[in-house]
Amino acid sequence: MADVRVADTDDLAAVMKIERAAHAYPWSEKIMLRYLQKKDAVWILEEDNQHLAHAVVSLVLDEAELLMITVAPEFQRRGFGKQLLSMMMNKLQAAGATCLFLEVRASNTPAILLYEGLGFAETGRRRGYYPTPSGREDALLFSIELID
């Protein structure tokens, strides 16, 4: 069973390695470092000291936003994203969050199925939000209430 822990600046290289492998448009090191320096913003899922996935979240008052969740390509489609996101939802709820928001590329069917499977509902669309090799792509907005 994998464990989740808070990441810190020492995790920057490992996080960026996975970001670059998993995304055509990864975050920059500068942006990731900024989140790694924030308290409880970046979480890592690992098993036997191997980094499987990570998530970046923002919590303001009682509203949380999932800014990113990334599973290492070699570990995708094995339930690690679901495991990490479920753990994050529990931790955010314990920290006082009553809702969690996120956005996802409209073409990212595996992620959309993950979010819907956990109870998220689509709440909107941002047209032309994400870059693509041939132009722009819409972002779908999802949310879930975290109250019992």
GIURJO-V338480 format. One record per pair of residues at least 24 apart in sequence whose ideal C-beta (glycine too) atoms are under 6 Angstrom apart, sorted by the first residue. I is the first residue (numbers start at 1). J is the second residue. D is the distance in whole Angstrom. If there is no record, write none. Layout:
i & j & d
I & J & D
I & J & D
This chain:
i & j & d
2 & 45 & 5
2 & 47 & 4
2 & 52 & 6
4 & 43 & 6
4 & 45 & 5
4 & 87 & 5
5 & 44 & 6
6 & 40 & 6
7 & 36 & 6
7 & 42 & 4
7 & 44 & 5
9 & 36 & 5
12 & 36 & 6
14 & 51 & 5
15 & 54 & 6
18 & 70 & 6
18 & 72 & 5
21 & 73 & 5
22 & 70 & 5
22 & 73 & 5
25 & 131 & 6
45 & 80 & 6
45 & 84 & 4
52 & 80 & 5
53 & 80 & 5
53 & 84 & 5
55 & 84 & 6
55 & 88 & 5
59 & 97 & 6
62 & 96 & 6
62 & 97 & 6
62 & 98 & 4
63 & 99 & 6
64 & 92 & 5
64 & 97 & 4
64 & 100 & 5
65 & 101 & 5
66 & 102 & 4
81 & 114 & 6
82 & 114 & 6
93 & 146 & 4
97 & 146 & 5
98 & 146 & 6
98 & 147 & 5
99 & 143 & 6
99 & 145 & 5
99 & 146 & 6
100 & 144 & 5
100 & 146 & 6
101 & 143 & 5
102 & 142 & 5
103 & 139 & 4
103 & 141 & 5
104 & 140 & 5
105 & 130 & 5
105 & 137 & 6
106 & 137 & 6
106 & 138 & 4
106 & 140 & 5
115 & 142 & 5
119 & 144 & 5
120 & 144 & 5
